[in-house]
Amino acid sequence: MNTGNQVAIIQKDITDDVNRSLTRLQDDGLILPPNYNASNALKSAFFKLQEVQDKNGKPALEVCTRESVANALLDMVVQGLSPAKTQCYFIVYGSKLQLNRSYFGTQAVLKRLSNIKDIWANVIYKGDIFEYEVAGGREKLVKHETKFENRDNEILGVYAVVKSVDDEEILTVMTKKEVDASWSQSKTSQSVHKKFPQEMAKRTVINRAAKAYINTSDDSDLLVDAINRSTENEYEERVDVTPEEVKAEHANKEMIDIKPEAAPPKGQPQADTKSDSIDISKFDQEMDF
């Protein structure tokens, strides 16, 4: 059997699994974004996956477990993301495939939450005039004035504004030092942070700003879980954004019915799950984050 046929069979089997799981989730109340075509998104994802490799240059579909591929793709469709729109991408993490969102993907998925009307972020450059205040225990933007030429200056910080359904605007500010500290825990290649510092900084602050809203949303737990997993996938040391009471309530829930991977017998070493330092230059050229 040639490689092309093998990929086609893998694609069909996993797509069938994901579609069955998605149907069950929709029966349980999951609502996908209007005009979102899950089938097209899955086709686009498999096209992209054929370009993804581990640190040894082996194809992701060859080294990653079937369960991890299926779960990554299900997280993608639950969030209504599409690789064709550069809203998400995939990385190899040991023998597992994991989904990461781009800056645009993070914005899109957060706007789906019922308690968020809009969310945006801006970079603070050296030479900008930036002022904020703390009112009622919450940070609020007072002023941000910038000039076009400042975009080539040193980045001093970044901020995000979440606009709630009640039109309240909540500010989250991060200094460049805080952004760097977050990036130091990231699985994403540091070359991406250096190549796209503005957009990667925006994504970082948006993720931080959204934490309080994600787990207080009235939206489907399945959507919230998928958002949290994709956020946590970005870090070497997992950043747990789920409150203890929520974890306890959903401790026995599983995302899909795909059989979980068996743990190695007692006495045998655990599988190496250290993040692969993969060369992501192939999609660097395509993604605007």
VENKA-V954692 format. One record per pair of residues at least 24 apart in sequence whose ideal C-beta (glycine too) atoms are under 10 Angstrom apart, sorted by sequence separation. I is the first residue (numbers start at 1). J is the second residue. D is the distance in Angstrom with one decimal. If there is no record, write none. Layout:
BEGIN
i: [I I]
j: [J J]
d: [D D]
END
This chain:
BEGIN
i: [15 18 45 49 68 72 73 75 81 122 125 126 127 155 180 207 68 71 72 74 76 80 81 125 127 128 155 176 179 182 207 221 225 64 68 71 72 73 75 79 82 124 125 126 127 130 178 179 182 215 224 229 15 18 45 46 68 69 70 71 72 79 81 123 125 126 127 130 132 174 178 207 214 215 216 14 15 45 64 68 69 71 72 80 81 123 125 126 128 140 141 203 211 214 215 221 222 225 63 64 65 67 68 69 76 79 80 124 125 126 127 128 130 140 141 142 179 212 221 225 226 15 60 64 65 67 68 79 125 126 138 140 141 174 178 204 211 215 216 225 11 14 15 42 45 60 63 64 65 66 68 78 79 124 125 138 139 140 174 203 208 210 211 215 222 11 14 41 42 44 45 60 63 64 65 80 123 124 125 138 139 141 173 207 211 215 221 59 63 64 79 123 124 125 138 139 172 208 222 11 12 42 49 58 63 64 123 124 138 139 172 174 207 222 11 14 38 41 42 48 122 123 124 172 173 174 10 11 38 41 45 47 48 56 60 61 122 123 172 173 45 46 47 52 54 55 60 121 122 134 172 8 11 38 39 44 45 48 51 52 54 121 122 133 171 172 236 7 10 11 38 41 44 45 51 52 53 54 120 121 122 132 158 170 172 236 37 38 41 42 43 44 48 49 52 54 120 121 158 172 235 36 41 42 43 44 48 49 54 119 120 121 132 7 38 40 41 48 119 120 155 158 159 160 170 233 7 36 41 45 54 118 119 120 130 155 158 159 160 170 36 38 40 41 44 45 118 119 157 158 160 161 162 32 35 36 37 45 52 117 118 119 158 160 161 188 32 33 34 36 41 116 117 118 155 158 159 160 187 188 3 14 30 32 33 41 115 116 117 118 151 158 159 160 162 187 188 30 32 33 49 116 117 157 158 160 161 162 186 187 17 21 25 31 113 115 116 117 118 120 124 160 164 185 186 187 11 17 21 110 115 117 124 158 159 160 162 185 186 10 18 22 114 115 117 118 119 121 124 162 183 184 185 7 10 14 17 18 21 22 25 26 110 111 113 117 124 182 183 184 185 13 14 17 18 21 25 107 119 121 123 182 184 185 7 16 17 18 19 45 185 6 7 14 15 18 19 22 3 6 10 13 14 17 18 21 22 123 13 17 18 21 182 3 11 14 15 18 19 3 10 14 18 14 18 125 123 33 123 33 122 123 121 124 33 121 123 33 122 123 32 121 122 31 121 120 121 123 121 122 121 121 100 120 189 195 203 100 119 187 188 190 202 100 121 187 189 191 192 196 199 201 98 120 186 187 189 191 192 195 199 200 119 187 188 189 191 195 199 119 187 189 192 196 198 188 189 192 195 196 103 116 191 196 93 102 116 119 195 103 104 107 189 192 91 103 106 107 110 91 102 103 106 110 113 115 116 192 91 102 103 104 105 106 115 116 89 103 104 107 110 114 115 103 106 110 113 102 103 106 109 113 115 116 101 115 100 103 107 110 113 114 115 116 103 106 110 113 114 115 101 109 112 113 114 101 113 114 110 112 112 113 112 113 109 113 112 109 110 109 106 109 109 106 105 106 101 99 101 99 100 101 98 99 100 98 101 100 101 98 99 100 98 98 96 93 78 88 91 79 80 90 91 93 78 79 78 81 78 80 75 78 79 74 75 78 79 77 78 81 75 76 79 75 78 79 74 75 78 75 75 76 71 75 72 71 72 75 72 96 95 96 94 95 78 94 95 96 98 78 94 95 94 75 93 94 74 75 93 94 95 102 74 93 94 71 92 93 104 106 71 74 91 92 103 104 105 70 71 91 93 102 103 104 70 92 102 103 71 91 102 31 70 101 30 31 67 69 71 91 29 30 68 90 29 30 32 67 89 28 29 30 31 66 67 28 29 30 66 67 68 90 28 67 89 25 66 26 30 65 25 86 89 25 89 88 83 86 87 89 25 86 86 83 86 83 65 63 60 58 60 55 55 56 55 57 54 55 56 57 53 54 55 54 55 53 54 52 53 53 52 53 25 52 25 51 52 24 51 24 21 22 48 21 48 51 20 21 20 21 18 20 48 17 17 18 17 14]
j: [39 42 69 73 92 96 97 99 105 146 149 150 151 179 204 231 93 96 97 99 101 105 106 150 152 153 180 201 204 207 232 246 250 90 94 97 98 99 101 105 108 150 151 152 153 156 204 205 208 241 250 255 42 45 72 73 95 96 97 98 99 106 108 150 152 153 154 157 159 201 205 234 241 242 243 42 43 73 92 96 97 99 100 108 109 151 153 154 156 168 169 231 239 242 243 249 250 253 92 93 94 96 97 98 105 108 109 153 154 155 156 157 159 169 170 171 208 241 250 254 255 45 90 94 95 97 98 109 155 156 168 170 171 204 208 234 241 245 246 255 42 45 46 73 76 91 94 95 96 97 99 109 110 155 156 169 170 171 205 234 239 241 242 246 253 43 46 73 74 76 77 92 95 96 97 112 155 156 157 170 171 173 205 239 243 247 253 92 96 97 112 156 157 158 171 172 205 241 255 45 46 76 83 92 97 98 157 158 172 173 206 208 241 256 46 49 73 76 77 83 157 158 159 207 208 209 46 47 74 77 81 83 84 92 96 97 158 159 208 209 82 83 84 89 91 92 97 158 159 171 209 46 49 76 77 82 83 86 89 90 92 159 160 171 209 210 274 46 49 50 77 80 83 84 90 91 92 93 159 160 161 171 197 209 211 275 77 78 81 82 83 84 88 89 92 94 160 161 198 212 275 77 82 83 84 85 89 90 95 160 161 162 173 49 80 82 83 90 161 162 197 200 201 202 212 275 50 79 84 88 97 161 162 163 173 198 201 202 203 213 80 82 84 85 88 89 162 163 201 202 204 205 206 77 80 81 82 90 97 162 163 164 203 205 206 233 78 79 80 82 87 162 163 164 201 204 205 206 233 234 50 61 77 79 80 88 162 163 164 165 198 205 206 207 209 234 235 78 80 81 97 164 165 205 206 208 209 210 234 235 66 70 74 80 162 164 165 166 167 169 173 209 213 234 235 236 61 67 71 160 165 167 174 208 209 210 212 235 236 61 69 73 165 166 168 169 170 172 175 213 234 235 236 59 62 66 69 70 73 74 77 78 162 163 165 169 176 234 235 236 237 66 67 70 71 74 78 160 172 174 176 235 237 238 61 70 71 72 73 99 239 61 62 69 70 73 74 77 59 62 66 69 70 73 74 77 78 179 70 74 75 78 239 61 69 72 73 76 77 62 69 73 77 74 78 198 197 108 198 109 198 199 198 201 111 199 201 112 201 202 112 201 202 112 202 202 203 205 204 205 205 206 186 206 275 281 289 187 206 274 275 277 289 188 209 275 277 279 280 284 287 289 187 209 275 276 278 280 281 284 288 289 209 277 278 279 281 285 289 210 278 280 283 287 289 280 281 284 287 288 196 209 284 289 187 196 210 213 289 198 199 202 284 287 187 199 202 203 206 188 199 200 203 207 210 212 213 289 189 200 201 202 203 204 213 214 188 202 203 206 209 213 214 203 206 210 213 203 204 207 210 214 216 217 203 217 203 206 210 213 216 217 218 219 207 210 214 217 218 219 206 214 217 218 219 207 219 220 217 219 220 223 223 224 223 227 227 226 227 227 227 230 231 230 230 231 227 226 230 229 230 231 229 230 231 230 233 233 234 232 233 234 233 234 233 233 220 230 233 222 223 233 234 236 222 223 223 226 224 226 222 225 226 222 223 226 227 226 227 230 225 226 229 226 229 230 226 227 230 228 229 230 226 230 229 229 230 233 233 261 261 271 270 271 255 271 272 273 275 256 272 273 273 255 273 274 255 256 274 275 276 283 256 275 276 254 275 276 287 289 255 258 275 276 287 288 289 255 256 276 278 287 288 289 256 278 288 289 258 278 289 219 258 289 219 220 256 258 260 280 219 220 258 280 220 221 223 258 280 220 221 222 223 258 259 221 222 223 259 260 261 283 222 261 283 220 261 222 226 261 222 283 286 223 287 287 283 286 287 289 226 287 288 286 289 287 271 276 276 276 278 274 275 276 276 278 276 277 278 279 276 277 278 278 279 278 279 278 279 280 280 282 255 282 256 282 283 256 283 257 255 256 282 256 283 286 256 257 257 258 256 258 286 256 257 258 258 258]
d: [8.1 6.5 9.4 8.8 9.4 8.2 8.5 5.0 5.1 8.2 9.3 7.0 9.8 8.0 9.8 5.4 8.4 8.7 4.7 9.2 9.2 9.2 9.6 4.1 9.8 8.3 10.0 7.9 5.5 8.5 10.0 8.5 7.3 8.9 9.2 8.2 5.8 7.8 9.7 7.6 9.3 9.2 6.3 9.8 5.3 7.8 8.7 7.3 7.8 7.0 9.3 8.1 5.4 9.5 8.4 8.4 7.4 8.6 9.0 8.8 4.4 9.6 7.1 9.3 8.2 4.1 8.9 7.6 7.6 7.7 8.9 7.9 6.8 6.3 9.1 8.6 8.3 5.8 6.2 3.8 4.8 8.5 9.5 7.1 6.7 8.1 4.5 4.4 7.3 9.3 7.1 10.0 9.0 8.9 5.8 8.7 10.0 7.7 6.5 8.7 9.5 8.4 4.7 9.9 9.2 8.3 6.7 10.0 6.9 7.8 9.1 9.3 7.9 7.0 9.5 9.2 9.6 9.3 6.3 10.0 7.5 9.3 6.6 8.8 5.6 9.5 7.3 4.7 6.1 5.6 8.7 7.6 4.9 6.9 8.8 8.9 4.8 9.6 9.7 6.5 8.4 9.8 7.6 6.2 6.2 8.6 8.8 6.1 6.2 9.6 9.9 9.5 9.9 7.2 6.5 9.6 7.3 5.4 4.9 8.9 9.4 8.9 9.5 5.7 8.7 8.5 8.2 8.6 9.7 9.6 8.8 5.2 6.1 5.9 7.9 6.5 5.8 4.8 9.1 5.8 4.2 8.7 7.7 8.8 9.9 10.0 7.3 9.3 9.3 4.1 7.8 8.5 4.4 10.0 7.5 6.8 5.9 9.3 7.1 9.5 9.8 8.0 8.7 8.5 8.9 9.1 7.8 6.4 9.8 6.2 8.3 6.7 8.5 9.6 4.9 9.8 9.6 6.5 6.9 4.5 9.8 5.1 6.7 9.7 9.6 9.2 8.6 9.6 9.8 5.9 9.1 7.7 8.3 9.7 9.8 8.4 7.1 8.4 5.7 9.4 8.1 9.3 8.3 8.0 9.3 7.7 5.7 6.3 6.2 9.4 3.7 9.4 8.7 8.9 9.2 5.9 5.2 10.0 10.0 5.3 4.2 6.6 8.1 9.0 8.2 8.7 8.4 7.9 9.6 9.4 4.5 8.2 4.9 8.7 9.5 7.4 7.1 9.1 9.5 4.2 8.2 5.8 9.5 7.4 9.2 6.1 9.7 9.3 7.0 9.5 9.7 4.1 9.1 9.9 6.6 8.6 6.9 7.5 8.2 9.1 9.5 8.1 4.5 9.7 8.8 8.6 7.0 6.1 8.8 6.4 5.8 9.9 6.3 9.0 8.5 7.4 7.3 6.8 7.0 8.8 6.1 9.6 9.8 7.4 8.3 10.0 6.8 9.7 7.4 8.3 9.9 8.2 5.0 8.2 8.6 7.2 4.3 9.2 9.6 8.6 4.7 9.4 7.5 9.0 10.0 9.5 7.8 6.9 8.4 6.1 9.1 9.9 8.6 7.3 9.7 8.8 8.4 7.5 7.9 8.7 4.2 9.9 9.5 4.4 9.7 9.8 8.1 9.0 9.4 7.8 9.2 6.1 4.8 9.1 6.6 7.2 6.2 4.8 7.3 6.3 10.0 8.9 9.6 9.3 4.0 9.2 9.2 7.3 6.3 9.8 7.9 4.7 9.9 8.8 5.3 6.0 9.3 6.6 5.6 9.4 7.7 6.6 5.3 8.6 9.2 7.4 7.8 6.8 5.4 6.6 8.2 7.7 8.2 9.4 9.8 6.1 7.3 8.5 9.6 9.9 8.3 3.9 7.9 8.3 6.0 5.9 8.3 9.1 9.1 9.9 5.7 7.1 9.5 9.8 8.4 8.0 8.5 4.6 7.3 5.8 9.2 9.5 7.1 8.8 9.5 9.0 9.7 8.8 8.9 6.3 9.6 9.7 5.4 8.6 9.3 6.4 9.4 5.7 9.6 6.8 9.2 9.9 8.1 9.9 9.4 9.7 8.6 9.0 9.8 8.8 5.4 7.6 9.5 5.0 8.9 5.6 6.8 9.8 9.9 9.7 9.6 8.1 9.9 9.2 6.5 9.7 9.7 9.6 9.9 9.1 7.4 8.7 9.4 5.6 9.0 5.0 9.5 5.8 8.9 9.0 7.6 10.0 5.1 8.8 5.1 9.2 7.5 9.8 8.9 8.3 9.9 9.2 8.5 10.0 9.7 9.9 7.9 8.8 8.9 9.3 8.1 6.7 6.7 9.7 9.8 9.1 8.3 8.0 5.0 9.0 9.3 8.9 9.5 9.5 9.2 9.1 6.0 6.2 9.8 6.8 9.4 7.9 7.5 8.9 3.8 8.5 7.9 9.2 8.9 9.2 5.4 5.2 9.6 8.2 9.8 9.2 6.4 8.0 6.1 9.8 9.2 9.4 8.0 7.0 7.9 4.4 7.0 9.0 6.5 8.0 8.9 9.9 8.1 9.9 9.3 8.7 7.2 7.8 9.2 6.3 6.7 6.1 6.9 9.2 9.9 7.8 7.7 9.9 3.7 6.8 9.5 5.3 9.4 8.0 8.7 7.8 8.6 6.4 10.0 7.8 8.6 9.8 7.6 5.1 6.8 9.8 7.5 8.7 9.5 9.3 8.8 8.8 8.5 8.6 6.4 4.8 8.8 8.7 7.1 7.6 8.2 7.4 5.6 9.0 8.0 9.8 5.6 8.0 9.0 9.5 9.2 10.0 8.8 9.6 5.7 9.1 9.5 5.4 8.9 6.7 8.8 9.7 9.4 4.1 5.3 5.1 6.1 7.1 9.2 6.4 9.1 6.8 6.8 7.9 7.6 5.3 9.7 7.2 9.7 7.5 9.3 5.9 7.0 9.8 9.8 7.7 7.7 4.6 5.2 8.3 9.8 9.6 9.2 8.7 5.4 8.6 5.5 9.9 9.6 7.2 9.8 8.0 7.0 8.2 8.1 8.3 8.9 8.4 7.7 5.9 8.8 8.1 9.9 8.5 8.3 8.2 8.5 8.6 5.2 7.7 6.5 7.7 8.4 5.3 9.1 8.2 8.8 5.8 8.4 9.3 6.3 5.9 4.3 8.9 9.7 7.7 8.4 7.6 7.8 9.9 8.7 9.8 9.1 9.7 5.9 6.8 6.0 9.4 9.9 9.7 9.7 8.3 5.1 9.5 10.0 4.3 6.3 9.0 8.8 8.5 8.6 8.3 9.5 4.5 9.7 6.8 7.8 8.8 9.7 9.9 5.8 8.5 9.7 6.0 9.2 8.5 9.1 8.8 8.7 8.4 8.6 8.9 9.9 6.0 8.1 6.1 8.2 7.3 9.2 9.6 5.5 7.9 4.1 7.5 6.5 6.6 6.5 9.6 8.3 7.6 10.0 9.7 5.5 5.3 7.2 9.9 8.5 6.7 9.0 9.4 6.4 8.4 7.6 5.0 9.1 7.4 9.1 9.8 6.6 7.5 9.4 6.0 7.9 7.2 7.1 6.0 7.8 4.3 6.8 6.4 4.9 8.7 5.2 9.6 9.5 7.3 9.1 9.8 9.5 7.5 9.9 5.2 9.5 10.0 5.9 9.5 9.6 5.2 7.8 8.0 9.5 5.3 8.5 8.0 6.8 9.6 8.3 6.8 9.5 6.7 7.6 9.2 7.4 5.5 5.6 8.1 9.3 9.8 9.6 5.8 5.5 8.3 9.0 9.3 6.8 9.8 8.9 6.5 9.6 9.7 9.9 4.8 6.2 9.5 7.7 9.6 9.7 9.1 9.9 9.9 9.1 9.7 9.0 8.1 4.0 9.2 4.9 5.4 9.4 8.5 8.8 9.7 5.5 6.2 8.0 6.4 10.0 7.7 7.5 9.5 8.6 8.5 8.5 8.2 8.0 5.5 8.2 8.0 7.2 7.5 7.9 8.7 9.5 4.0 7.5 9.6 8.6 6.5 8.1 7.1 8.0 9.5 9.1 7.7 8.7 9.0 6.0 9.3]
END
